Amino acid sequence: MGELQVDSGSILIIDDDPVVVQGLGRMVSELGAVRFALSGEQGLQMAREAHPDLILLDAEMPGLSGYDVCRIIKADPDLWDIPVIFVTGHDDTDSELKALEAGAVDFIAKPPKPLLVLARVRTHLRLKQMSDELRRNANTDALTGVPNRRQFESLLDREWDRARRAGARLSLLMVDIDHFKLYNDHYGHQQGDDCLRVVAQTLQGLVQRPADTVARVGGEEFVILLPETDAAGAIHVAQRIVSGIAARHIPHEGSPASPVVTVSVGATTVRLGADAGGVAPSFRPPELVLSADQALYAAKHAGRNCSRFLALEEPPDA
């Protein structure tokens, strides 16, 4: 296992022949950072750790074959979008069809020709970059730059399934800017948009782990998804958000709650995996959202500029 540092990009070469790996590495080194693995198992581990932009994959390897690796990658919700190019000593139609059926985007016969490899890798890297950009635009709130409702719902489903498999806790915060309609009425919609951007940026700065996600799901409403976070952690983050937004001292002369912009936060936590003491399998993500929304209502009822917590279930070791 190793790495060749170059200008940009990310390419993973998986082949059990070190000579082939070194040769392919030299051919594509100008296109990005090249990593390599000498077995299918090692390649899968590296793909999950680094999420490369493209994989060059040998079809025939001891243990886990290239076809098996490709099928596993395409079935993984975290890896399916990585383009795979097979590099194999078989150049017959059946082998090419087998590679394409496994999910590959292209097929290169051995011995690989440098100019052909370079051209095909460059093409699929460019297509991957275009696809990533389209996906980002479709999943990003245009005003604030944070994920939108569509992306949040996708992430929630993914984290819910991951937490269920691990028997882990999952927390969700719902954040609402207090009396935002009055803010728009007093300062105008342009300044209201500026306020939303500042709040979104502040929320992103207040969550500290890469897996924590801030998303905008309504006009002045945000959610924060906190994987592997228990009740105490959710309450701590919620309180930090309430104080952190108030500390920005954004004037809000029309607010009955405070002379500055404030937020109300509803927090909730669930432990998933019935065999680990969590909720039953019949519980689904919308129930977590509903619980956070009920906690948010309680915070508003308490006078706003505060947070409230509601557990979807009682943690067994709480």
Secondary structure, DSSP 8 states (H G I E B T S, - for coil): -EEE--SS-EEEEE-S-HHHHHHHHHHHGGGSEEEEESSHHHHHHHHHHH--SEEEEES--SSS-HHHHHHHHHH-TTTTTS-EEEEES--SHHHHHHHHHHT-SEEEESS--HHHHHHHHHHHHHHHHHHHHHHHHHHB-TTT-SB-HHHHHHHHHHHHHHHHHHT-EEEEEEEEETTHHHHHHHH-HHHHHHHHHHHHHHHHHH--STT-EEEE-SSSEEEEEEET--HHHHHHHHHHHHHHHHTT--B-TT-SS-SB--EEEEEEEEE--GGGT---TT--HHHHHHHHHHHHHHHHHTTSSSEEEEESS--TT-
